[in-house]
Amino acid sequence: MHKLQWIENKILNDATVIDRHIHMWRSLSKKIVFTNGCFDILHRGHIDLLAKAADEGNILIVGINTDASVKRLKGEERPVNNQQDRAFQLASLMFVDAVCFFDEDTPENLIKSISPDVLVKGGDYTIDTIVGANHVQSYGGKVQIIPIVEGYSTSALIDRIKKL
């Protein structure tokens, strides 16, 4: 398989396709890890979080906000990169196994659909503010908070560029 096809195959746009992958991974006793975000401008902080999230299990699924969802959360000037480009960048990472979209303001429905073994968020969250934490904990899943890499944020990058 060509490398570009390998990347594109990791972008799961359809709920049926996602469910099929989940079923296959579960049948192989894989430990499924889920994290989510906008990932508007991919930077070192994102890569650090994703690599550490992948270390929590065998399969890393990344949920990303659709463009409409990002606009509602971050404002009309966002996202900088459209959802297909953001998904492509994430899917190109060797430790990301699947990328899927969610259009709501939170990934709660997606988390309930996937029911990951481990839910990961960055250190700017607390257990009480992580959407889906109660669901994951209800069946014995783990919620992991990974410390953020100081000095890296998409908003800070955008502010710096605006000043140039």
N, C-alpha and C positions, 0 to 999 in steps of 0.2 A: 504494500500500500504506500502511496506517495505521502510525504510528510504533511502537505496541505490537507489532504483528505483525512489523515489521522486527526488533525486539529479540528476540522469541521465535524467529524463524527462525534466529537466530545460535546458538541453544543446540542442539547436536547430541548427542542422547541415544543414538543407535544407531550401532554400528560400521559398518553398511552405508552409512548417510548420511554419516558421516565420510569413509569411503573414496571415495564418489562426489564429495564436495567436493574432496578431495585430488586425485583424478584430473582433475577439471575445472580446478583451479588449475594443475596441472602442465602440462596441455595448452595453457594460455594462457601458459606460461613464467613463472609467478609465482614469486617467491622467498618460500618459506614459513618463517616464524619461529615457534618454539614456546617458551613458558615455562609454568611451573606454580606452584601454591601452594594454600594454604587460602583466602586472601583472605577471612578471617572477618569482619573489620570493615574495610571499604575505607577507606583513608586516603591522605594525600598521598604517602607513600613508595611505595605500590602504584601510584598513578597515574603517578608519575615513572618507575618501572621499566617499566610497560606502554607508556608513550608512547615511551620510548627503545628498547624492544624492537621496537615497530612501525616505528621508523626504520631498523631493520636489514634490512627487506625489504618485500615488497608485501602479504603476508597474515600477520596475527598470529592464531595459535591459542593459546588459554589453556586449559590443563588444570587442573581443580580437583579436590581431594580430595572424595570423597563424605563425608557426615556420619559414617558408620561409620569411615572412614579417619581423619578428623580426631579422633574420639574416641580411637582407638587411639594416635595420635601426641601429642595434646595433653591428654588426660584427659576424664573423664566430663562435665565442665561445658562442654565445647566440642563443636561450634561454637556461637557465639552466634547466628549467622544460619544457617538451613538451606541445603542445597545449591541448591535452586531459587532462593531469594532471592539467594544469592551469585552464581549464574550469571546471573540477570536483571540485577543491578547491573553485572557485567562486560560483558555483551552490550550494555548501553546506551551503553557508551563508543564513540565514533565510530571509534577506531583499533583496536578489537578486531573481528576478522572472524568468529571462531567460538569457542565455549566448549564444552568437553566434559569429562566426568567420568572419574575413575579411582578404583577402589575399593581398589586395593592400597596398601601403605604408600609405594611409590614409583611414579613415572610411567614406569618403564622399558619396560613392554609398550606403552604408548601412544606413547612416543617411537619405539620400533622400528616400530610400525605406521605412524606418520606419516612418519618419516625426514625431519625438517625440514632445510632448508638451513642454518638458524641455530638454535642452542639457546641460550637466554638465561637467566641466573640472576643474583641480586643479589650484591652485593659481600661478603656474609657467607659466600660459598662460595669454594672454590678449585677449580681444574680437576680435582684429584684427588677432590673430594667431590661433584662434579656427576654425578648419575645420568644415564646415557645419553650422557655425553661421549665415551666410547670408540666407541660405535656411530656417532655423528654424524661423528666424525673419521675413521672407517674408510672412508667414501665421499667424503671431501674436504669435508664440511660444517664449519661454523665454530661454535665455542663462545665466546660472548661473556659476560663478567662485567661487570655495570653497577654502579658504586658506589652504595651505599645512601644515602638521605637521612637524615642523623643526626637522632635525636630522634623517629622515627616507628616504632612497632611496635604490633601488635595486643595483645600481652601487656602492654605498658606502659600502653596505653589501658585495658585491663580492670583492671589493678592500681590505676590512678588512680580509676576509677569505684568500685571496692570501698572505697576510703578515704573516699569522700564520705558 
